[in-house]
Amino acid sequence: MRRIGRNTPECAANPGSLEGDPDLIEFDSTQCYKTSMIAPEDATRVFKTRWFFKAAKKALIKDGELCGAMAEVMKGQTDDLGGGVFKKSLNRNKHRSIVLARGRRYWFYVYLFAKNDRE
């Protein structure tokens, strides 16, 4: 398991990521978690599927970029497709990701595609 926190280079470049509280984000091949220091029931959890993990690795998308992109999704700086489905640009606008939300607390990276393949 790989952890990204305040003192790692990925989140140091993006100190205000994930609603301004980059205390701890744990990345695994299937999921990443964000815990909050406020209360466990207020914690935002972000997951990525195994398929998305492999596609992001192949596209050379770093975890730090996913942190920043998720912060922008939570702020509303993305295309809202309705029903808790969002489309977000990644990798300097070369790729798109599909993000699912459940109750603004659980977020899921589920699909990644190149911009020139599909739109």
N, CA, C and O atoms as a GROMACS GRO file, in nm:
protein
  476
    1MET      N    1   0.084  -0.117   0.000
    1MET     CA    2   0.000   0.000   0.000
    1MET      C    3   0.089   0.124   0.000
    1MET      O    4   0.193   0.128   0.066
    2ARG      N    5   0.047   0.224  -0.074
    2ARG     CA    6   0.125   0.345  -0.085
    2ARG      C    7   0.048   0.459  -0.020
    2ARG      O    8  -0.070   0.477  -0.048
    3ARG      N    9   0.113   0.533   0.063
    3ARG     CA   10   0.046   0.643   0.132
    3ARG      C   11   0.094   0.775   0.077
    3ARG      O   12   0.211   0.794   0.045
    4ILE      N   13   0.001   0.866   0.066
    4ILE     CA   14   0.034   1.002   0.026
    4ILE      C   15  -0.019   1.092   0.136
    4ILE      O   16  -0.138   1.089   0.167
    5GLY      N   17   0.065   1.170   0.193
    5GLY     CA   18   0.025   1.261   0.300
    5GLY      C   19   0.090   1.395   0.283
    5GLY      O   20   0.143   1.427   0.177
    6ARG      N   21   0.087   1.475   0.388
    6ARG     CA   22   0.140   1.610   0.384
    6ARG      C   23   0.284   1.619   0.338
    6ARG      O   24   0.319   1.712   0.265
    7ASN      N   25   0.368   1.526   0.377
    7ASN     CA   26   0.511   1.538   0.352
    7ASN      C   27   0.560   1.463   0.230
    7ASN      O   28   0.681   1.453   0.210
    8THR      N   29   0.472   1.412   0.147
    8THR     CA   30   0.515   1.341   0.028
    8THR      C   31   0.515   1.436  -0.092
    8THR      O   32   0.437   1.531  -0.093
    9PRO      N   33   0.599   1.411  -0.190
    9PRO     CA   34   0.609   1.504  -0.303
    9PRO      C   35   0.481   1.517  -0.383
    9PRO      O   36   0.457   1.623  -0.441
   10GLU      N   37   0.397   1.412  -0.390
   10GLU     CA   38   0.276   1.419  -0.470
   10GLU      C   39   0.179   1.524  -0.415
   10GLU      O   40   0.123   1.602  -0.492
   11CYS      N   41   0.158   1.526  -0.284
   11CYS     CA   42   0.064   1.620  -0.227
   11CYS      C   43   0.131   1.751  -0.185
   11CYS      O   44   0.062   1.849  -0.159
   12ALA      N   45   0.263   1.755  -0.178
   12ALA     CA   46   0.331   1.881  -0.148
   12ALA      C   47   0.309   1.981  -0.259
   12ALA      O   48   0.303   2.102  -0.234
   13ALA      N   49   0.298   1.933  -0.384
   13ALA     CA   50   0.273   2.021  -0.496
   13ALA      C   51   0.129   2.068  -0.499
   13ALA      O   52   0.097   2.165  -0.568
   14ASN      N   53   0.042   2.003  -0.424
   14ASN     CA   54  -0.099   2.036  -0.423
   14ASN      C   55  -0.149   2.041  -0.279
   14ASN      O   56  -0.228   1.956  -0.238
   15PRO      N   57  -0.103   2.140  -0.199
   15PRO     CA   58  -0.131   2.138  -0.056
   15PRO      C   59  -0.278   2.153  -0.019
   15PRO      O   60  -0.317   2.111   0.090
   16GLY      N   61  -0.361   2.211  -0.105
   16GLY     CA   62  -0.500   2.230  -0.071
   16GLY      C   63  -0.592   2.125  -0.130
   16GLY      O   64  -0.712   2.148  -0.142
   17SER      N   65  -0.538   2.012  -0.167
   17SER     CA   66  -0.620   1.912  -0.233
   17SER      C   67  -0.716   1.846  -0.136
   17SER      O   68  -0.693   1.842  -0.015
   18LEU      N   69  -0.823   1.794  -0.192
   18LEU     CA   70  -0.927   1.722  -0.120
   18LEU      C   71  -0.984   1.802  -0.004
   18LEU      O   72  -0.966   1.769   0.113
   19GLU      N   73  -1.054   1.908  -0.040
   19GLU     CA   74  -1.124   1.995   0.052
   19GLU      C   75  -1.033   2.055   0.158
   19GLU      O   76  -1.075   2.075   0.272
   20GLY      N   77  -0.909   2.085   0.121
   20GLY     CA   78  -0.819   2.156   0.211
   20GLY      C   79  -0.766   2.076   0.327
   20GLY      O   80  -0.709   2.134   0.419
   21ASP      N   81  -0.781   1.945   0.327
   21ASP     CA   82  -0.734   1.864   0.438
   21ASP      C   83  -0.659   1.742   0.388
   21ASP      O   84  -0.714   1.632   0.388
   22PRO      N   85  -0.532   1.760   0.343
   22PRO     CA   86  -0.458   1.645   0.290
   22PRO      C   87  -0.388   1.566   0.399
   22PRO      O   88  -0.269   1.536   0.387
   23ASP      N   89  -0.461   1.530   0.505
   23ASP     CA   90  -0.400   1.459   0.617
   23ASP      C   91  -0.345   1.324   0.575
   23ASP      O   92  -0.227   1.295   0.597
   24LEU      N   93  -0.428   1.242   0.515
   24LEU     CA   94  -0.382   1.109   0.478
   24LEU      C   95  -0.466   1.055   0.364
   24LEU      O   96  -0.589   1.052   0.372
   25ILE      N   97  -0.400   1.013   0.260
   25ILE     CA   98  -0.466   0.947   0.149
   25ILE      C   99  -0.388   0.819   0.126
   25ILE      O  100  -0.267   0.823   0.107
   26GLU      N  101  -0.456   0.707   0.127
   26GLU     CA  102  -0.390   0.579   0.104
   26GLU      C  103  -0.432   0.527  -0.032
   26GLU      O  104  -0.552   0.515  -0.060
   27PHE      N  105  -0.334   0.496  -0.116
   27PHE     CA  106  -0.364   0.442  -0.248
   27PHE      C  107  -0.329   0.295  -0.250
   27PHE      O  108  -0.224   0.254  -0.201
   28ASP      N  109  -0.416   0.218  -0.307
   28ASP     CA  110  -0.397   0.075  -0.326
   28ASP      C  111  -0.431   0.046  -0.471
   28ASP      O  112  -0.477   0.134  -0.542
   29SER      N  113  -0.410  -0.075  -0.514
   29SER     CA  114  -0.440  -0.109  -0.652
   29SER      C  115  -0.590  -0.097  -0.681
   29SER      O  116  -0.628  -0.076  -0.796
   30THR      N  117  -0.674  -0.109  -0.582
   30THR     CA  118  -0.816  -0.100  -0.607
   30THR      C  119  -0.882   0.021  -0.543
   30THR      O  120  -0.995   0.055  -0.579
   31GLN      N  121  -0.816   0.088  -0.452
   31GLN     CA  122  -0.886   0.197  -0.384
   31GLN      C  123  -0.791   0.296  -0.321
   31GLN      O  124  -0.674   0.266  -0.298
   32CYS      N  125  -0.842   0.414  -0.294
   32CYS     CA  126  -0.768   0.511  -0.215
   32CYS      C  127  -0.865   0.570  -0.114
   32CYS      O  128  -0.983   0.589  -0.144
   33TYR      N  129  -0.817   0.598   0.004
   33TYR     CA  130  -0.900   0.649   0.111
   33TYR      C  131  -0.852   0.787   0.151
   33TYR      O  132  -0.734   0.819   0.138
   34LYS      N  133  -0.944   0.868   0.198
   34LYS     CA  134  -0.907   0.993   0.261
   34LYS      C  135  -0.973   0.994   0.397
   34LYS      O  136  -1.094   0.974   0.408
   35THR      N  137  -0.895   1.017   0.500
   35THR     CA  138  -0.952   1.025   0.633
   35THR      C  139  -0.943   1.169   0.681
   35THR      O  140  -0.852   1.243   0.644
   36SER      N  141  -1.035   1.207   0.760
   36SER     CA  142  -1.042   1.342   0.811
   36SER      C  143  -1.012   1.342   0.960
   36SER      O  144  -1.042   1.246   1.030
   37MET      N  145  -0.954   1.450   1.007
   37MET     CA  146  -0.924   1.462   1.149
   37MET      C  147  -1.046   1.507   1.228
   37MET      O  148  -1.044   1.505   1.351
   38ILE      N  149  -1.152   1.546   1.161
   38ILE     CA  150  -1.271   1.598   1.228
   38ILE      C  151  -1.345   1.485   1.298
   38ILE      O  152  -1.348   1.478   1.421
   39ALA      N  153  -1.404   1.397   1.222
   39ALA     CA  154  -1.477   1.283   1.276
   39ALA      C  155  -1.485   1.177   1.168
   39ALA      O  156  -1.493   1.212   1.050
   40PRO      N  157  -1.484   1.050   1.204
   40PRO     CA  158  -1.489   0.945   1.102
   40PRO      C  159  -1.613   0.951   1.014
   40PRO      O  160  -1.605   0.916   0.896
   41GLU      N  161  -1.726   0.994   1.067
   41GLU     CA  162  -1.846   0.999   0.985
   41GLU      C  163  -1.844   1.114   0.884
   41GLU      O  164  -1.923   1.114   0.790
   42ASP      N  165  -1.754   1.213   0.902
   42ASP     CA  166  -1.742   1.325   0.809
   42ASP      C  167  -1.631   1.304   0.706
   42ASP      O  168  -1.607   1.391   0.623
   43ALA      N  169  -1.564   1.191   0.711
   43ALA     CA  170  -1.451   1.167   0.622
   43ALA      C  171  -1.499   1.142   0.479
   43ALA      O  172  -1.600   1.075   0.457
   44THR      N  173  -1.425   1.198   0.383
   44THR     CA  174  -1.452   1.174   0.242
   44THR      C  175  -1.366   1.058   0.198
   44THR      O  176  -1.246   1.054   0.226
   45ARG      N  177  -1.426   0.962   0.129
   45ARG     CA  178  -1.352   0.845   0.083
   45ARG      C  179  -1.352   0.843  -0.070
   45ARG      O  180  -1.456   0.860  -0.134
   46VAL      N  181  -1.234   0.822  -0.125
   46VAL     CA  182  -1.218   0.820  -0.270
   46VAL      C  183  -1.160   0.685  -0.309
   46VAL      O  184  -1.060   0.641  -0.253
   47PHE      N  185  -1.225   0.620  -0.406
   47PHE     CA  186  -1.182   0.489  -0.450
   47PHE      C  187  -1.147   0.493  -0.598
   47PHE      O  188  -1.197   0.577  -0.672
   48LYS      N  189  -1.061   0.400  -0.640
   48LYS     CA  190  -1.039   0.379  -0.783
   48LYS      C  191  -1.042   0.230  -0.809
   48LYS      O  192  -0.988   0.150  -0.732
   49THR      N  193  -1.107   0.193  -0.918
   49THR     CA  194  -1.119   0.052  -0.949
   49THR      C  195  -0.985  -0.003  -0.997
   49THR      O  196  -0.895   0.071  -1.035
   50ARG      N  197  -0.975  -0.133  -0.994
   50ARG     CA  198  -0.852  -0.197  -1.041
   50ARG      C  199  -0.828  -0.166  -1.188
   50ARG      O  200  -0.715  -0.142  -1.229
   51TRP      N  201  -0.934  -0.166  -1.268
   51TRP     CA  202  -0.920  -0.134  -1.410
   51TRP      C  203  -0.869   0.009  -1.427
   51TRP      O  204  -0.780   0.034  -1.509
   52PHE      N  205  -0.925   0.103  -1.350
   52PHE     CA  206  -0.881   0.242  -1.360
   52PHE      C  207  -0.736   0.255  -1.317
   52PHE      O  208  -0.660   0.329  -1.380
   53PHE      N  209  -0.696   0.184  -1.212
   53PHE     CA  210  -0.558   0.189  -1.165
   53PHE      C  211  -0.463   0.147  -1.277
   53PHE      O  212  -0.361   0.212  -1.300
   54LYS      N  213  -0.496   0.038  -1.345
   54LYS     CA  214  -0.409  -0.010  -1.454
   54LYS      C  215  -0.407   0.088  -1.571
   54LYS      O  216  -0.301   0.112  -1.629
   55ALA      N  217  -0.522   0.144  -1.606
   55ALA     CA  218  -0.528   0.239  -1.717
   55ALA      C  219  -0.452   0.367  -1.683
   55ALA      O  220  -0.384   0.423  -1.769
   56ALA      N  221  -0.463   0.414  -1.560
   56ALA     CA  222  -0.392   0.536  -1.519
   56ALA      C  223  -0.242   0.512  -1.517
   56ALA      O  224  -0.164   0.600  -1.554
   57LYS      N  225  -0.201   0.395  -1.474
   57LYS     CA  226  -0.059   0.361  -1.472
   57LYS      C  227  -0.004   0.356  -1.614
   57LYS      O  228   0.106   0.404  -1.640
   58LYS      N  229  -0.080   0.299  -1.706
   58LYS     CA  230  -0.038   0.292  -1.846
   58LYS      C  231  -0.031   0.431  -1.909
   58LYS      O  232   0.056   0.457  -1.993
   59ALA      N  233  -0.121   0.521  -1.869
   59ALA     CA  234  -0.124   0.657  -1.922
   59ALA      C  235  -0.027   0.750  -1.848
   59ALA      O  236  -0.020   0.869  -1.878
   60LEU      N  237   0.048   0.695  -1.750
   60LEU     CA  238   0.146   0.770  -1.671
   60LEU      C  239   0.082   0.884  -1.592
   60LEU      O  240   0.138   0.993  -1.582
   61ILE      N  241  -0.035   0.858  -1.536
   61ILE     CA  242  -0.103   0.956  -1.452
   61ILE      C  243  -0.066   0.927  -1.308
   61ILE      O  244  -0.092   0.818  -1.257
   62LYS      N  245  -0.005   1.023  -1.242
   62LYS     CA  246   0.044   1.006  -1.105
   62LYS      C  247  -0.068   1.025  -1.004
   62LYS      O  248  -0.170   1.087  -1.034
   63ASP      N  249  -0.050   0.971  -0.885
   63ASP     CA  250  -0.147   0.982  -0.777
   63ASP      C  251  -0.169   1.128  -0.736
   63ASP      O  252  -0.280   1.166  -0.700
   64GLY      N  253  -0.064   1.209  -0.741
   64GLY     CA  254  -0.077   1.350  -0.706
   64GLY      C  255  -0.173   1.423  -0.798
   64GLY      O  256  -0.248   1.511  -0.754
   65GLU      N  257  -0.172   1.386  -0.927
   65GLU     CA  258  -0.265   1.447  -1.021
   65GLU      C  259  -0.408   1.404  -0.992
   65GLU      O  260  -0.502   1.482  -1.008
   66LEU      N  261  -0.424   1.279  -0.950
   66LEU     CA  262  -0.558   1.232  -0.913
   66LEU      C  263  -0.610   1.305  -0.789
   66LEU      O  264  -0.729   1.333  -0.779
   67CYS      N  265  -0.520   1.335  -0.695
   67CYS     CA  266  -0.559   1.413  -0.576
   67CYS      C  267  -0.612   1.550  -0.617
   67CYS      O  268  -0.719   1.593  -0.573
   68GLY      N  269  -0.536   1.618  -0.702
   68GLY     CA  270  -0.576   1.751  -0.747
   68GLY      C  271  -0.705   1.748  -0.828
   68GLY      O  272  -0.790   1.835  -0.812
   69ALA      N  273  -0.719   1.648  -0.913
   69ALA     CA  274  -0.840   1.637  -0.994
   69ALA      C  275  -0.962   1.612  -0.906
   69ALA      O  276  -1.069   1.668  -0.931
   70MET      N  277  -0.947   1.530  -0.803
   70MET     CA  278  -1.060   1.502  -0.715
   70MET      C  279  -1.099   1.627  -0.636
   70MET      O  280  -1.217   1.650  -0.611
   71ALA      N  281  -1.001   1.706  -0.598
   71ALA     CA  282  -1.031   1.832  -0.529
   71ALA      C  283  -1.114   1.924  -0.620
   71ALA      O  284  -1.208   1.989  -0.574
   72GLU      N  285  -1.078   1.928  -0.748
   72GLU     CA  286  -1.154   2.010  -0.843
   72GLU      C  287  -1.294   1.955  -0.864
   72GLU      O  288  -1.389   2.032  -0.879
   73VAL      N  289  -1.308   1.824  -0.867
   73VAL     CA  290  -1.441   1.763  -0.881
   73VAL      C  291  -1.528   1.801  -0.761
   73VAL      O  292  -1.645   1.835  -0.778
   74MET      N  293  -1.472   1.795  -0.641
   74MET     CA  294  -1.547   1.828  -0.521
   74MET      C  295  -1.586   1.975  -0.516
   74MET      O  296  -1.688   2.011  -0.456
   75LYS      N  297  -1.507   2.061  -0.579
   75LYS     CA  298  -1.539   2.204  -0.586
   75LYS      C  299  -1.638   2.235  -0.697
   75LYS      O  300  -1.690   2.347  -0.704
   76GLY      N  301  -1.666   2.138  -0.783
   76GLY     CA  302  -1.760   2.160  -0.892
   76GLY      C  303  -1.695   2.207  -1.021
   76GLY      O  304  -1.765   2.251  -1.112
   77GLN      N  305  -1.564   2.199  -1.031
   77GLN     CA  306  -1.492   2.244  -1.151
   77GLN      C  307  -1.476   2.129  -1.249
   77GLN      O  308  -1.364   2.091  -1.284
   78THR      N  309  -1.588   2.075  -1.294
   78THR     CA  310  -1.588   1.960  -1.383
   78THR      C  311  -1.720   1.956  -1.460
   78THR      O  312  -1.809   2.036  -1.433
   79ASP      N  313  -1.732   1.866  -1.553
   79ASP     CA  314  -1.857   1.847  -1.626
   79ASP      C  315  -1.947   1.754  -1.546
   79ASP      O  316  -1.913   1.638  -1.524
   80ASP      N  317  -2.061   1.806  -1.504
   80ASP     CA  318  -2.159   1.726  -1.430
   80ASP      C  319  -2.253   1.662  -1.530
   80ASP      O  320  -2.327   1.733  -1.599
   81LEU      N  321  -2.250   1.531  -1.540
   81LEU     CA  322  -2.334   1.459  -1.634
   81LEU      C  323  -2.468   1.419  -1.574
   81LEU      O  324  -2.552   1.360  -1.642
   82GLY      N  325  -2.489   1.451  -1.447
   82GLY     CA  326  -2.615   1.422  -1.380
   82GLY      C  327  -2.614   1.289  -1.307
   82GLY      O  328  -2.543   1.197  -1.347
   83GLY      N  329  -2.691   1.280  -1.202
   83GLY     CA  330  -2.704   1.155  -1.127
   83GLY      C  331  -2.578   1.113  -1.054
   83GLY      O  332  -2.558   0.994  -1.031
   84GLY      N  333  -2.494   1.208  -1.017
   84GLY     CA  334  -2.370   1.175  -0.946
   84GLY      C  335  -2.259   1.126  -1.036
   84GLY      O  336  -2.164   1.064  -0.989
   85VAL      N  337  -2.269   1.154  -1.166
   85VAL     CA  338  -2.167   1.115  -1.263
   85VAL      C  339  -2.097   1.241  -1.312
   85VAL      O  340  -2.162   1.338  -1.353
   86PHE      N  341  -1.963   1.239  -1.308
   86PHE     CA  342  -1.883   1.354  -1.349
   86PHE      C  343  -1.779   1.312  -1.451
   86PHE      O  344  -1.732   1.198  -1.450
   87LYS      N  345  -1.743   1.404  -1.539
   87LYS     CA  346  -1.636   1.381  -1.636
   87LYS      C  347  -1.526   1.482  -1.606
   87LYS      O  348  -1.552   1.602  -1.600
   88LYS      N  349  -1.403   1.434  -1.586
   88LYS     CA  350  -1.292   1.521  -1.546
   88LYS      C  351  -1.174   1.500  -1.639
   88LYS      O  352  -1.140   1.387  -1.674
   89SER      N  353  -1.109   1.610  -1.678
   89SER     CA  354  -0.988   1.604  -1.760
   89SER      C  355  -0.868   1.568  -1.674
   89SER      O  356  -0.856   1.612  -1.560
   90LEU      N  357  -0.779   1.486  -1.729
   90LEU     CA  358  -0.656   1.447  -1.661
   90LEU      C  359  -0.539   1.454  -1.758
   90LEU      O  360  -0.558   1.464  -1.879
   91ASN      N  361  -0.420   1.448  -1.705
   91ASN     CA  362  -0.298   1.435  -1.784
   91ASN      C  363  -0.285   1.546  -1.887
   91ASN      O  364  -0.269   1.522  -2.006
   92ARG      N  365  -0.293   1.671  -1.838
   92ARG     CA  366  -0.281   1.790  -1.923
   92ARG      C  367  -0.380   1.788  -2.038
   92ARG      O  368  -0.347   1.819  -2.152
   93ASN      N  369  -0.502   1.751  -2.005
   93ASN     CA  370  -0.614   1.750  -2.099
   93ASN      C  371  -0.601   1.645  -2.209
   93ASN      O  372  -0.668   1.655  -2.312
   94LYS      N  373  -0.517   1.543  -2.189
   94LYS     CA  374  -0.502   1.435  -2.287
   94LYS      C  375  -0.599   1.321  -2.261
   94LYS      O  376  -0.633   1.246  -2.353
   95HIS      N  377  -0.644   1.306  -2.138
   95HIS     CA  378  -0.732   1.196  -2.100
   95HIS      C  379  -0.854   1.250  -2.026
   95HIS      O  380  -0.852   1.360  -1.970
   96ARG      N  381  -0.959   1.171  -2.026
   96ARG     CA  382  -1.081   1.201  -1.952
   96ARG      C  383  -1.107   1.086  -1.855
   96ARG      O  384  -1.078   0.970  -1.885
   97SER      N  385  -1.163   1.119  -1.742
   97SER     CA  386  -1.201   1.016  -1.645
   97SER      C  387  -1.348   1.034  -1.612
   97SER      O  388  -1.402   1.144  -1.616
   98ILE      N  389  -1.411   0.923  -1.579
   98ILE     CA  390  -1.549   0.924  -1.531
   98ILE      C  391  -1.543   0.898  -1.382
   98ILE      O  392  -1.486   0.799  -1.336
   99VAL      N  393  -1.604   0.988  -1.306
   99VAL     CA  394  -1.606   0.980  -1.160
   99VAL      C  395  -1.751   0.968  -1.115
   99VAL      O  396  -1.838   1.043  -1.160
  100LEU      N  397  -1.776   0.874  -1.026
  100LEU     CA  398  -1.909   0.858  -0.968
  100LEU      C  399  -1.907   0.906  -0.824
  100LEU      O  400  -1.809   0.887  -0.752
  101ALA      N  401  -2.016   0.969  -0.783
  101ALA     CA  402  -2.027   1.019  -0.646
  101ALA      C  403  -2.150   0.957  -0.581
  101ALA      O  404  -2.253   0.935  -0.644
  102ARG      N  405  -2.135   0.931  -0.453
  102ARG     CA  406  -2.250   0.883  -0.376
  102ARG      C  407  -2.260   0.968  -0.251
  102ARG      O  408  -2.183   0.951  -0.156
  103GLY      N  409  -2.354   1.060  -0.252
  103GLY     CA  410  -2.380   1.142  -0.136
  103GLY      C  411  -2.268   1.240  -0.101
  103GLY      O  412  -2.257   1.279   0.015
  104ARG      N  413  -2.188   1.282  -0.195
  104ARG     CA  414  -2.077   1.376  -0.174
  104ARG      C  415  -1.977   1.327  -0.069
  104ARG      O  416  -1.893   1.404  -0.023
  105ARG      N  417  -1.987   1.201  -0.031
  105ARG     CA  418  -1.894   1.144   0.066
  105ARG      C  419  -1.808   1.034   0.006
  105ARG      O  420  -1.691   1.020   0.040
  106TYR      N  421  -1.866   0.957  -0.084
  106TYR     CA  422  -1.794   0.849  -0.150
  106TYR      C  423  -1.776   0.884  -0.297
  106TYR      O  424  -1.873   0.918  -0.366
  107TRP      N  425  -1.653   0.877  -0.345
  107TRP     CA  426  -1.620   0.911  -0.483
  107TRP      C  427  -1.545   0.793  -0.545
  107TRP      O  428  -1.462   0.730  -0.479
  108PHE      N  429  -1.576   0.763  -0.671
  108PHE     CA  430  -1.518   0.647  -0.739
  108PHE      C  431  -1.464   0.687  -0.875
  108PHE      O  432  -1.539   0.736  -0.960
  109TYR      N  433  -1.334   0.667  -0.897
  109TYR     CA  434  -1.277   0.676  -1.032
  109TYR      C  435  -1.308   0.543  -1.099
  109TYR      O  436  -1.261   0.439  -1.053
  110VAL      N  437  -1.386   0.543  -1.209
  110VAL     CA  438  -1.426   0.417  -1.268
  110VAL      C  439  -1.380   0.396  -1.411
  110VAL      O  440  -1.363   0.282  -1.453
  111TYR      N  441  -1.358   0.503  -1.488
  111TYR     CA  442  -1.326   0.484  -1.629
  111TYR      C  443  -1.229   0.593  -1.674
  111TYR      O  444  -1.237   0.708  -1.630
  112LEU      N  445  -1.137   0.555  -1.762
  112LEU     CA  446  -1.038   0.648  -1.816
  112LEU      C  447  -1.027   0.623  -1.966
  112LEU      O  448  -1.019   0.509  -2.010
  113PHE      N  449  -1.027   0.731  -2.043
  113PHE     CA  450  -1.010   0.716  -2.187
  113PHE      C  451  -0.935   0.836  -2.242
  113PHE      O  452  -0.937   0.945  -2.184
  114ALA      N  453  -0.867   0.814  -2.355
  114ALA     CA  454  -0.793   0.920  -2.421
  114ALA      C  455  -0.891   1.014  -2.489
  114ALA      O  456  -0.994   0.971  -2.541
  115LYS      N  457  -0.859   1.142  -2.489
  115LYS     CA  458  -0.948   1.241  -2.545
  115LYS      C  459  -0.972   1.217  -2.694
  115LYS      O  460  -1.083   1.239  -2.743
  116ASN      N  461  -0.870   1.172  -2.766
  116ASN     CA  462  -0.888   1.152  -2.909
  116ASN      C  463  -0.960   1.021  -2.942
  116ASN      O  464  -0.995   1.000  -3.058
  117ASP      N  465  -0.983   0.933  -2.846
  117ASP     CA  466  -1.056   0.807  -2.870
  117ASP      C  467  -1.206   0.827  -2.860
  117ASP      O  468  -1.280   0.784  -2.949
  118ARG      N  469  -1.252   0.893  -2.753
  118ARG     CA  470  -1.394   0.912  -2.728
  118ARG      C  471  -1.418   1.049  -2.669
  118ARG      O  472  -1.328   1.108  -2.610
  119GLU      N  473  -1.536   1.098  -2.686
  119GLU     CA  474  -1.570   1.226  -2.626
  119GLU      C  475  -1.711   1.224  -2.570
  119GLU      O  476  -1.757   1.323  -2.515
   0.00000   0.00000   0.00000
